[in-house]
Amino acid sequence: MRSCLTFSFLLFLSIVNAWAQQRRLESVQNKTILVFTPHPDDDVFGAGGTIALLNRNHNKVFIVVYTNDDKGSYDPDMSSQRLARIRRSEQEVSEGQLGTPKENIMWMGYDDGMLEYAPQPKLTEEATAIIRRVRPDILLSVDPGEWYERWHKTDHRMAAFNTIDAVRAAEFWLYFPNQRLQLGLQPYQVPEMYFFYPSPQESNYFVNIESVAELKFDAAAKQVSQFEPAVHKYRSDWDPKDLEKAKDEMRKEQPRKDGHYVEAFRYATGFNQY
């Protein structure tokens, strides 16, 4: 009898493991998803199709934006304060088109290009608190690179490394113990991570976004100030010809696999322990 029970249990485990390995990110339902993005637009450009699919499947998606992206304009009449307001509004409209409610977008409020100079360990502590509070089933973020540092763009580099540092810190309560003692935030281990903007040689997971590709391009186009001609001389709307040109460029740049639009990720469930 015991051997039968043991066999049944092992069979159950093998079925569960097989299901877990076959489960697709774009098919998960009723889960909590946490996305960290350096700027208001990287989440849409890097994982917008996947975010749309996750929202369609009744997952609860939260977006954490590290910076207010208040520097990226050549317009001599633009101010940092105005640009931050524009980028915030564009992000809310863009993510809203993908199905993410405005109240699910969190802003850490750092200036564009200044994330590298943010006080430490405050930056990691803030991200750790978010992870412990949200307790995501799945986390998405810019890829820090498995074997080497690949980002020369400072905010991308810092967001990538700070997020992974926070994921590790969130597991152990002795990192930022005040969060447990004063705020009641318990330690939390993130089960799965998908890193967008991976290098080609480290991409190991692809999401078919064919059904939502045009929705992604439409959502990205809501970030008007990120595209020409608005980068050089801001305007809040599109000339139809410029809009179609921008969408055509997005279609050309979007990766394809087996004839379908895809988004590439590096999938991870743990850390290199050395």
Helices and strands as residue ranges (DSSP letters): H 2-22, G 25-27, E 32-37, H 42-56, E 60-67, H 80-98, G 102-104, E 105-110, G 115-117, H 122-134, E 138-142, H 154-171, H 178-181, E 192-196, G 200-202, E 205-208, G 210-212, H 213-221, G 224-226, H 240-253, E 256-257, E 260-268
